[in-house]
Amino acid sequence: MRKSFSISEMNLTKYLFYTGKGGVGKTSTACATAVNLADQGKKIMLVSTDPASNLQDVFETELNNKGVEIEAIPNLVVANFDPEEAAREYRESVISPYRGKLPDAVINNMEEQLSGSCTVEIAAFNEFSNFITDKKVQEKFDHIIFDTAPTGHTLRMLQLPSAWTNFISESSHGASCLGQLAGLEDKKEMYKKAVETLADGSKTTLVLVSRPENSPIKEAERASKELYEIGVKNQVLIINGVLTSHDDSLSKNIFNKQQMALETIPEHLKNIKTYEIPLRPYNVTGLENIRSFLTKDTIVYSDDQLDVDNIPALKDVIEDLYETDKKVIFTMGKGGVGKTTIAAAIALGLAKKGKKVHLTTTDPAAHLKFVLEEAEGITLSRIDEKEELEKYKKDVLSKASKTMSKEDLEYIEEDLRSPCTQEIAVFRAFAEIVDKSQNEVVVIDTAPTGHTLLLLDSTQSYHKEIERSQGDIPESIKKLLPTLRDHNETEVIIVTLAETTPVFEAKRLEDDLARAGISSKWWVINQSLYATNTTNEILKAKASNEINWINKVNDISDGNLAIIEWKPEEVKGEVLEEILK
């Protein structure tokens, strides 16, 4: 039996780190914890790194990265910083000594290596470490609350001696996502202390936040295991957004789906103390909502009006792809938004119009065949991400082991565990499939990020410049890169939910692709409650809150958006055909 989340039930340590997949509510939960503790008279510092959190509006106060007292909440100080700006500063500190001394191709490659999510995370950890190791902060506050936590990958990287050595000598092994930490060497001791504090259960608690859905629960399990291995063992789990009752068919279906996900929670998570927060009918903005987030419901319907008279359907998106004769179609978005379903529906729609279509996926559940059967005009294939990653790792390490020391190899092995490396390995496999596909449209359920593409591009120039043979770019990728930049041949469909974080993250992905010269036209809002006719009070209030985000997506996409309603059933067979109508 899971208990309702109550801060008085928790054994609160000095430092609390909230972590979880984007959109699960970790910033809301961290804010609510901070405000409630401050209300009880505790001295609290809240450190936020979430660019989507909009904390300045929430607290109606201009914030900075050092900490600002909140007038309306005595005892609360909030520090908010932009991790991407911090990453830019970090990147420049590493690269500036080499400018003018090394060829442009080498500098470009260094810049791209230091433009990925891992660098943003290192920059964020740099900011965390300032707060964790600051004695004055430690003495002044009862609790210091962080709305995100470093990953095991970052922490392991910081512990490797080779990560701190010369940048250039190590970057010959191919497309790396994280350069050396040479620019931060003077802070090495501070990081060591910060990692020790994180692993000390008497000082630090890791709060895993998830929604009662399979994908975020799996992500919580992964984060938990990874940090447990590095010594961060004092963990609790909060399941946020649990529907506690139902009174119409939609709420009943959502309730059943959530209960199923909670009943099949992985064994590893069952050993962690778990709390629940009910699904709230409001967006967690404004002091009143933050205060009541952990304790009560207030049904508030949004006054927003839809700015658009006629929203296109998915069939209009497919018609446009057909008319413009696109050859390569990607669906893009964060995990759990329904990329595979949308990719399958597009493949089916194009096949019905007479196109020969090949649909390929990275879906680890291998359930593509469950969603869509091979039929006339459609062929299917699946990329096994783990297998491709192992192949890529083996390839890189066998080349690197000929010239590098044991320590350097350990560094490269860790580098190969980064999310960007996995994306490169998968992209190589996609490139092979596109290369082999003749006279057919290829639909792929995962788009590369702009960072991956630019990294491959710059690595190609880099190796050409310094004539190294390691990390060669396969011919299929060299051929695919120009195709992706040709908007006459390629289309990226952005899939999102009508909520703050998914829209914000999708916009960031779109900007990242634009940086690599790839444009996207269509956005698809999936699993919309607004598009349903629910009569359940909580879901109806949540549906009204979607309007603001539908209007925002309409602006961003210049009216090129389609909405698909929340479907209680598995989207396959007849249901898949339904969303094409």
C-alpha positions as CSV (number, residue, x, y, z in Angstrom):
1,M,0.0,0.0,0.0
2,R,1.5,3.3,-1.1
3,K,1.1,6.3,1.2
4,S,0.1,9.8,0.2
5,F,3.1,12.0,-0.1
6,S,3.6,14.1,3.0
7,I,6.7,15.9,3.9
8,S,6.2,15.2,7.6
9,E,6.4,11.4,6.8
10,M,9.8,11.8,5.1
11,N,13.2,11.6,6.9
12,L,14.4,14.9,5.5
13,T,18.2,15.2,4.8
14,K,20.1,18.4,4.3
15,Y,20.1,17.9,0.5
16,L,17.1,16.7,-1.6
17,F,17.5,15.9,-5.3
18,Y,14.4,15.4,-7.4
19,T,14.9,13.4,-10.6
20,G,12.7,11.9,-13.3
21,K,11.7,11.9,-17.0
22,G,10.7,15.3,-18.5
23,G,7.0,16.2,-17.7
24,V,6.5,14.0,-14.7
25,G,6.2,17.0,-12.3
26,K,9.6,17.0,-10.6
27,T,9.9,20.8,-10.5
28,S,6.3,21.1,-9.2
29,T,7.0,18.5,-6.5
30,A,10.3,20.2,-5.6
31,C,8.6,23.6,-5.4
32,A,5.7,22.3,-3.3
33,T,8.1,20.6,-0.9
34,A,10.2,23.9,-0.6
35,V,7.2,26.1,-0.1
36,N,5.5,23.8,2.5
37,L,8.7,23.4,4.5
38,A,9.3,27.2,4.4
39,D,5.7,27.7,5.7
40,Q,6.6,25.4,8.6
41,G,9.5,27.8,9.5
42,K,12.4,25.9,8.0
43,K,15.1,27.8,6.2
44,I,15.0,26.6,2.6
45,M,17.0,27.1,-0.5
46,L,15.4,25.9,-3.8
47,V,17.8,25.5,-6.7
48,S,16.2,25.1,-10.1
49,T,17.8,24.2,-13.4
50,D,14.6,23.6,-15.4
51,P,14.3,26.2,-18.2
52,A,10.6,25.3,-18.6
53,S,9.7,25.9,-14.9
54,N,8.9,29.6,-15.3
55,L,9.8,30.1,-11.6
56,Q,10.1,33.8,-12.0
57,D,6.3,34.0,-12.8
58,V,5.5,31.5,-10.1
59,F,7.2,33.5,-7.4
60,E,6.6,36.9,-9.1
61,T,10.2,37.7,-8.4
62,E,13.2,38.4,-10.7
63,L,15.5,35.4,-10.0
64,N,19.3,34.8,-10.5
65,N,21.7,32.0,-10.2
66,K,22.9,33.0,-6.7
67,G,19.6,33.0,-4.8
68,V,16.9,35.6,-4.2
69,E,14.7,35.9,-1.1
70,I,11.0,35.4,-1.9
71,E,9.0,38.2,-0.2
72,A,5.7,36.3,-0.1
73,I,7.3,33.3,1.5
74,P,9.6,34.1,4.4
75,N,12.4,31.6,4.8
76,L,12.6,30.7,1.1
77,V,15.4,31.6,-1.2
78,V,15.2,30.5,-4.8
79,A,18.1,30.2,-7.3
80,N,17.3,29.7,-10.9
81,F,19.8,29.3,-13.6
82,D,19.9,28.6,-17.3
83,P,22.0,25.4,-17.8
84,E,22.4,26.1,-21.5
85,E,23.9,29.5,-20.8
86,A,26.2,27.8,-18.2
87,A,27.1,25.2,-20.9
88,R,28.0,28.0,-23.3
89,E,30.3,29.6,-20.7
90,Y,31.9,26.2,-20.0
91,R,32.4,25.4,-23.7
92,E,34.1,28.7,-24.2
93,S,36.4,28.2,-21.2
94,V,37.6,24.9,-22.7
95,I,37.9,26.0,-26.3
96,S,39.2,29.6,-26.1
97,P,42.9,28.6,-25.4
98,Y,42.9,26.7,-28.7
99,R,41.4,29.4,-31.0
100,G,43.8,30.6,-33.6
101,K,46.2,27.8,-32.8
102,L,44.3,24.8,-34.3
103,P,42.6,24.4,-37.7
104,D,39.0,25.6,-38.0
105,A,37.8,22.0,-38.6
106,V,39.3,20.9,-35.3
107,I,37.8,23.8,-33.4
108,N,34.4,23.1,-35.0
109,N,34.6,19.5,-33.9
110,M,35.5,20.5,-30.3
111,E,32.6,23.0,-30.3
112,E,30.1,20.3,-31.4
113,Q,31.5,17.8,-28.9
114,L,30.7,20.3,-26.2
115,S,27.2,21.1,-27.5
116,G,25.3,18.0,-26.4
117,S,23.1,17.3,-23.4
118,C,26.1,15.8,-21.5
119,T,27.9,19.1,-21.5
120,V,24.7,20.9,-20.3
121,E,24.6,18.3,-17.5
122,I,28.2,18.9,-16.6
123,A,27.6,22.7,-16.5
124,A,24.5,22.1,-14.3
125,F,26.6,19.9,-12.0
126,N,29.2,22.7,-11.8
127,E,26.4,24.9,-10.4
128,F,25.1,22.2,-8.0
129,S,28.6,21.7,-6.7
130,N,28.9,25.4,-5.8
131,F,25.8,25.0,-3.5
132,I,26.7,21.5,-2.1
133,T,30.2,22.5,-1.1
134,D,29.5,26.0,0.1
135,K,29.9,26.1,3.9
136,K,27.9,29.3,4.3
137,V,24.9,27.8,2.4
138,Q,25.2,24.7,4.5
139,E,25.0,26.6,7.8
140,K,22.4,29.1,6.7
141,F,19.7,26.6,5.4
142,D,17.9,23.6,7.0
143,H,17.4,22.0,3.6
144,I,18.7,22.7,0.1
145,I,16.4,21.3,-2.6
146,F,17.4,20.7,-6.2
147,D,14.7,20.2,-8.9
148,T,16.9,17.8,-10.9
149,A,19.8,15.5,-10.2
150,P,23.0,14.5,-12.2
151,T,23.0,11.1,-14.0
152,G,25.2,8.2,-13.2
153,H,27.0,8.8,-16.5
154,T,28.1,12.4,-15.4
155,L,29.2,11.2,-12.0
156,R,31.2,8.3,-13.4
157,M,32.8,10.6,-15.9
158,L,33.9,13.0,-13.2
159,Q,35.7,10.2,-11.3
160,L,37.9,9.1,-14.2
161,P,41.4,10.5,-14.2
162,S,41.7,10.6,-17.9
163,A,38.7,12.8,-18.2
164,W,40.8,15.7,-16.9
165,T,43.7,15.4,-19.3
166,N,44.5,17.0,-22.6
167,F,41.4,17.4,-24.8
168,I,42.9,17.0,-28.2
169,S,45.0,13.8,-27.6
170,E,41.8,11.9,-26.7
171,S,39.4,13.0,-29.3
172,S,40.6,10.7,-32.1
173,H,38.3,7.8,-31.4
174,G,35.4,9.0,-33.4
175,A,32.3,11.0,-32.8
176,S,32.5,11.8,-29.1
177,C,29.7,13.6,-27.2
178,L,31.7,15.0,-24.3
179,G,35.1,16.6,-24.5
180,Q,37.6,16.6,-21.8
181,L,37.0,18.4,-18.5
182,A,40.3,20.3,-18.8
183,G,38.5,23.7,-18.6
184,L,37.3,22.8,-15.1
185,E,40.4,21.2,-13.7
186,D,40.8,23.8,-11.0
187,K,37.4,22.6,-9.6
188,K,38.3,18.9,-9.5
189,E,38.5,18.8,-5.7
190,M,35.2,20.6,-5.3
191,Y,33.5,18.0,-7.6
192,K,35.1,15.2,-5.6
193,K,33.5,16.6,-2.4
194,A,30.2,17.1,-4.2
195,V,30.1,13.5,-5.3
196,E,31.0,12.3,-1.8
197,T,28.1,14.4,-0.3
198,L,25.7,12.9,-2.9
199,A,26.6,9.4,-1.9
200,D,26.3,10.1,1.8
201,G,22.8,8.9,2.8
202,S,22.9,10.9,6.0
203,K,23.1,14.1,4.0
204,T,21.4,13.4,0.7
205,T,18.1,11.9,-0.4
206,L,17.4,11.2,-4.1
207,V,13.7,11.7,-4.8
208,L,12.6,9.8,-7.9
209,V,9.5,11.2,-9.5
210,S,7.4,9.3,-12.0
211,R,3.9,9.2,-13.4
212,P,1.8,6.0,-13.1
213,E,2.7,5.0,-16.7
214,N,5.1,2.4,-18.0
215,S,7.6,4.6,-19.8
216,P,8.3,7.1,-16.9
217,I,8.4,4.2,-14.4
218,K,11.0,2.4,-16.5
219,E,13.0,5.7,-16.6
220,A,12.8,6.0,-12.8
221,E,14.1,2.4,-12.5
222,R,17.0,3.1,-14.8
223,A,18.0,6.4,-13.0
224,S,17.6,4.6,-9.6
225,K,19.9,1.7,-10.5
226,E,22.5,3.9,-12.2
227,L,22.8,6.2,-9.1
228,Y,22.6,3.3,-6.7
229,E,25.6,1.8,-8.3
230,I,27.6,5.0,-7.8
231,G,26.7,5.0,-4.1
232,V,23.6,7.2,-4.1
233,K,21.4,4.7,-2.2
234,N,19.2,6.8,0.0
235,Q,16.2,7.0,-2.4
236,V,12.4,7.5,-2.3
237,L,9.9,7.2,-5.1
238,I,6.9,9.6,-5.7
239,I,4.2,8.6,-8.2
240,N,2.7,11.8,-9.3
241,G,-0.7,12.2,-11.0
242,V,-2.6,9.2,-9.8
243,L,-6.3,9.2,-10.6
244,T,-8.1,8.1,-7.5
245,S,-11.7,7.7,-8.8
246,H,-13.6,7.5,-12.0
247,D,-17.1,8.4,-13.2
248,D,-17.1,8.2,-17.0
249,S,-15.6,5.8,-19.6
250,L,-12.5,7.9,-20.2
251,S,-11.7,8.3,-16.5
252,K,-12.4,4.6,-15.9
253,N,-10.0,3.6,-18.7
254,I,-7.2,6.0,-17.5
255,F,-7.7,4.7,-13.9
256,N,-7.4,1.0,-15.1
257,K,-4.4,1.8,-17.2
258,Q,-2.6,3.5,-14.3
259,Q,-3.4,0.7,-11.9
260,M,-2.0,-1.8,-14.3
261,A,1.2,0.2,-14.6
262,L,1.5,0.4,-10.8
263,E,0.8,-3.3,-10.3
264,T,3.6,-4.3,-12.7
265,I,6.1,-1.9,-11.2
266,P,9.7,-3.3,-11.6
267,E,11.0,-5.4,-8.6
268,H,13.9,-3.0,-8.0
269,L,11.5,-0.1,-7.4
270,K,9.3,-2.2,-5.0
271,N,12.2,-2.0,-2.5
272,I,12.1,1.8,-2.4
273,K,9.8,3.7,-0.1
274,T,7.0,4.9,-2.4
275,Y,4.5,7.8,-2.1
276,E,1.6,9.0,-4.3
277,I,0.3,12.4,-5.3
278,P,-3.2,12.5,-6.8
279,L,-3.8,13.8,-10.3
280,R,-4.5,17.5,-9.8
281,P,-7.0,19.4,-12.0
282,Y,-4.8,22.5,-12.3
283,N,-1.4,23.5,-13.7
284,V,1.0,24.0,-10.8
285,T,1.5,27.7,-11.2
286,G,0.8,30.5,-8.7
287,L,1.6,30.3,-5.0
288,E,-1.9,29.0,-4.1
289,N,-1.6,26.0,-6.4
290,I,1.9,25.2,-5.2
291,R,0.9,25.3,-1.6
292,S,-2.1,23.0,-2.2
293,F,-0.3,20.6,-4.6
294,L,0.5,18.2,-1.9
295,T,-2.7,18.5,0.0
296,K,-5.9,19.3,-1.9
297,D,-7.8,19.7,-5.2
298,T,-9.4,22.9,-6.4
299,I,-11.3,22.5,-9.7
300,V,-10.5,25.5,-11.8
301,Y,-11.5,25.7,-15.5
302,S,-9.2,27.7,-17.7
303,D,-10.8,30.7,-19.4
304,D,-8.5,30.3,-22.5
305,Q,-10.3,30.2,-25.9
306,L,-9.0,28.3,-28.8
307,D,-7.4,30.7,-31.3
308,V,-7.9,28.4,-34.3
309,D,-11.2,27.6,-36.0
310,N,-10.2,24.5,-37.9
311,I,-7.5,22.2,-36.7
312,P,-6.2,19.8,-39.4
313,A,-6.4,16.0,-38.8
314,L,-3.6,13.5,-39.2
315,K,-5.0,12.6,-42.6
316,D,-4.2,16.2,-43.8
317,V,-0.6,15.7,-42.6
318,I,-0.5,12.5,-44.6
319,E,-2.0,14.1,-47.7
320,D,0.7,16.8,-47.6
321,L,3.5,14.2,-47.3
322,Y,1.9,12.4,-50.2
323,E,1.5,15.5,-52.4
324,T,5.0,16.7,-51.7
325,D,6.4,13.2,-52.4
326,K,8.6,13.0,-49.3
327,K,11.1,10.1,-49.3
328,V,12.3,10.0,-45.7
329,I,9.9,10.8,-42.8
330,F,10.9,10.9,-39.2
331,T,8.7,11.3,-36.1
332,M,10.4,13.1,-33.3
333,G,9.6,13.8,-29.6
334,K,10.4,12.8,-26.1
335,G,9.8,9.2,-25.0
336,G,6.2,8.4,-24.2
337,V,4.5,10.9,-26.5
338,G,3.5,8.2,-29.1
339,K,6.1,8.6,-31.8
340,T,5.8,4.9,-32.9
341,T,2.0,5.1,-33.1
342,I,2.2,8.2,-35.3
343,A,4.9,6.7,-37.5
344,A,2.8,3.5,-38.0
345,A,-0.3,5.6,-38.8
346,I,1.6,7.7,-41.4
347,A,3.1,4.5,-43.0
348,L,-0.4,3.0,-43.2
349,G,-1.9,6.2,-44.6
350,L,0.7,6.5,-47.3
351,A,0.4,2.8,-48.2
352,K,-3.3,3.2,-48.6
353,K,-2.6,6.0,-51.1
354,G,-0.5,3.5,-53.1
355,K,3.0,4.3,-51.9
356,K,5.5,1.6,-51.2
357,V,6.5,2.2,-47.6
358,H,9.2,0.8,-45.3
359,L,8.6,1.5,-41.6
360,T,11.5,1.0,-39.2
361,T,11.5,1.5,-35.5
362,T,13.7,1.5,-32.4
363,D,10.8,0.6,-30.1
364,P,12.4,-1.6,-27.5
365,A,9.1,-3.4,-26.8
366,A,9.3,-4.7,-30.3
367,H,5.6,-4.2,-30.5
368,L,5.5,-2.7,-34.0
369,K,4.1,-5.9,-35.4
370,F,1.5,-5.8,-32.7
371,V,0.5,-2.3,-33.9
372,L,0.7,-2.8,-37.6
373,E,0.9,-6.0,-39.7
374,E,3.0,-6.2,-42.8
375,A,0.6,-5.7,-45.7
376,E,0.7,-4.9,-49.3
377,G,2.8,-1.9,-49.8
378,I,4.3,-1.9,-46.2
379,T,7.5,-3.7,-45.0
380,L,8.7,-3.5,-41.4
381,S,12.1,-3.6,-39.7
382,R,13.4,-3.0,-36.2
383,I,16.7,-1.6,-35.0
384,D,17.8,-3.1,-31.7
385,E,19.4,-0.2,-30.0
386,K,21.4,-2.3,-27.5
387,E,22.8,-4.4,-30.3
388,E,23.7,-1.4,-32.5
389,L,25.4,0.3,-29.5
390,E,27.4,-2.9,-28.7
391,K,28.5,-3.1,-32.4
392,Y,29.6,0.6,-32.4
393,K,31.4,0.3,-29.0
394,K,33.3,-2.8,-30.2
395,D,34.3,-1.0,-33.4
396,V,35.5,2.1,-31.6
397,L,37.3,0.3,-28.8
398,S,39.1,-2.2,-31.1
399,K,40.6,0.8,-33.0
400,A,41.4,2.8,-29.8
401,S,43.0,-0.1,-28.0
402,K,45.8,-0.2,-30.6
403,T,47.2,3.2,-29.5
404,M,45.7,4.2,-26.1
405,S,46.6,3.5,-22.4
406,K,44.3,1.6,-20.0
407,E,43.2,4.9,-18.3
408,D,42.3,6.5,-21.6
409,L,40.4,3.4,-22.7
410,E,38.3,3.6,-19.5
411,Y,37.5,7.2,-20.4
412,I,36.4,6.2,-23.9
413,E,34.3,3.4,-22.5
414,E,32.4,5.9,-20.3
415,D,32.1,8.3,-23.2
416,L,30.5,5.5,-25.2
417,R,27.8,5.2,-22.5
418,S,26.5,8.7,-23.2
419,P,23.0,9.1,-24.7
420,C,24.6,10.8,-27.8
421,T,26.7,7.7,-28.5
422,Q,23.6,5.6,-28.5
423,E,22.0,7.9,-30.9
424,I,25.0,7.8,-33.2
425,A,25.0,4.0,-33.2
426,V,21.2,3.9,-34.0
427,F,21.6,6.6,-36.7
428,R,24.2,4.5,-38.4
429,A,21.8,1.6,-38.6
430,F,19.0,3.9,-39.9
431,A,21.4,5.2,-42.6
432,E,22.0,1.7,-43.8
433,I,18.3,1.0,-44.1
434,V,17.6,4.3,-46.0
435,D,20.6,3.5,-48.2
436,K,19.2,0.1,-49.1
437,S,15.7,1.3,-49.7
438,Q,15.0,1.8,-53.3
439,N,11.8,3.5,-54.7
440,E,10.0,3.5,-51.4
441,V,9.2,5.9,-48.6
442,V,11.1,5.2,-45.4
443,V,9.2,6.1,-42.2
444,I,11.4,6.1,-39.0
445,D,10.0,6.4,-35.5
446,T,12.9,8.4,-34.0
447,A,14.6,11.4,-35.4
448,P,18.2,12.2,-34.8
449,T,19.0,15.4,-32.9
450,G,20.7,18.3,-34.6
451,H,23.6,17.7,-32.2
452,T,24.2,14.1,-33.5
453,L,24.1,15.3,-37.1
454,L,26.4,18.2,-36.6
455,L,28.7,15.9,-34.6
456,L,28.9,13.4,-37.4
457,D,29.4,16.2,-39.9
458,S,32.1,17.9,-37.9
459,T,33.8,14.6,-37.1
460,Q,34.0,13.9,-40.8
461,S,35.7,17.2,-41.5
462,Y,37.9,16.8,-38.4
463,H,39.3,13.4,-39.5
464,K,39.8,14.7,-43.0
465,E,41.8,17.6,-41.6
466,I,44.1,15.6,-39.3
467,E,44.1,12.5,-41.5
468,R,43.3,10.0,-38.8
469,S,41.6,6.8,-39.7
470,Q,39.7,6.0,-36.5
471,G,36.0,6.8,-36.2
472,D,35.4,6.8,-39.9
473,I,32.0,7.9,-41.0
474,P,30.3,5.1,-43.0
475,E,29.4,5.9,-46.6
476,S,25.6,5.4,-45.9
477,I,25.7,8.3,-43.3
478,K,27.7,10.5,-45.7
479,K,25.0,10.0,-48.3
480,L,22.1,10.5,-45.8
481,L,23.3,13.8,-44.3
482,P,22.6,15.9,-47.5
483,T,19.3,14.0,-48.0
484,L,18.1,15.1,-44.5
485,R,18.9,18.7,-45.2
486,D,16.9,18.6,-48.4
487,H,13.4,19.6,-47.4
488,N,12.0,18.4,-50.7
489,E,13.0,14.8,-49.7
490,T,12.8,14.7,-45.9
491,E,10.1,15.7,-43.4
492,V,10.3,15.6,-39.6
493,I,7.0,15.4,-37.8
494,I,7.2,16.7,-34.2
495,V,5.0,14.7,-31.8
496,T,4.1,16.3,-28.4
497,L,1.4,16.4,-25.7
498,A,-0.5,19.6,-24.9
499,E,1.4,20.2,-21.7
500,T,4.2,22.6,-20.6
501,T,7.3,20.4,-20.5
502,P,6.6,18.2,-23.6
503,V,5.9,21.3,-25.7
504,F,8.9,23.1,-24.4
505,E,11.2,20.1,-25.0
506,A,9.8,19.5,-28.5
507,K,10.5,23.2,-29.3
508,R,14.0,22.7,-28.1
509,L,14.4,19.6,-30.3
510,E,13.1,21.6,-33.3
511,D,15.6,24.4,-32.7
512,D,18.4,21.9,-32.4
513,L,17.4,20.3,-35.8
514,A,17.2,23.8,-37.3
515,R,20.8,24.4,-36.1
516,A,21.8,21.3,-38.2
517,G,19.9,22.8,-41.3
518,I,16.9,20.5,-41.0
519,S,13.5,22.1,-41.1
520,S,10.2,20.6,-39.9
521,K,6.7,21.6,-40.9
522,W,4.1,19.6,-39.0
523,W,3.4,19.2,-35.3
524,V,1.1,16.5,-34.0
525,I,-0.5,16.9,-30.5
526,N,-1.2,13.3,-29.3
527,Q,-3.3,11.9,-26.5
528,S,-5.3,15.1,-26.1
529,L,-8.0,15.2,-23.4
530,Y,-9.4,18.4,-25.0
531,A,-10.3,16.4,-28.1
532,T,-12.4,14.0,-26.0
533,N,-15.8,14.6,-24.5
534,T,-15.0,13.7,-20.9
535,T,-17.4,14.6,-18.2
536,N,-15.1,13.8,-15.3
537,E,-14.4,17.0,-13.4
538,I,-10.7,16.5,-13.0
539,L,-10.1,15.5,-16.6
540,K,-12.4,18.2,-17.9
541,A,-10.4,20.8,-16.0
542,K,-7.1,19.4,-17.3
543,A,-8.6,19.4,-20.8
544,S,-9.3,23.2,-20.5
545,N,-5.7,23.7,-19.5
546,E,-4.6,22.2,-22.7
547,I,-6.0,25.1,-24.8
548,N,-3.2,27.4,-23.9
549,W,-0.7,24.8,-25.2
550,I,-2.7,24.0,-28.3
551,N,-2.6,27.8,-29.1
552,K,1.1,27.9,-28.5
553,V,1.8,24.9,-30.9
554,N,-0.5,26.6,-33.4
555,D,1.7,29.7,-33.2
556,I,5.0,27.8,-33.3
557,S,3.9,25.6,-36.3
558,D,2.2,28.4,-38.2
559,G,-1.0,26.5,-38.1
560,N,0.5,23.2,-39.3
561,L,-0.7,21.1,-36.4
562,A,-3.0,18.1,-36.0
563,I,-4.6,16.8,-32.8
564,I,-5.3,13.2,-31.9
565,E,-7.7,12.4,-29.0
566,W,-6.7,10.3,-26.0
567,K,-7.5,6.7,-26.9
568,P,-8.2,4.3,-24.0
569,E,-7.4,1.2,-26.1
570,E,-4.0,0.1,-27.5
571,V,-3.6,2.0,-30.8
572,K,-3.5,-0.9,-33.3
573,G,-5.6,-2.4,-36.1
574,E,-9.0,-0.7,-36.3
575,V,-8.1,2.0,-33.8
576,L,-5.0,2.9,-35.9
577,E,-7.3,3.2,-38.9
578,E,-9.7,5.4,-36.9
579,I,-7.0,8.0,-36.2
580,L,-6.6,8.3,-40.0
581,K,-10.2,9.4,-40.5
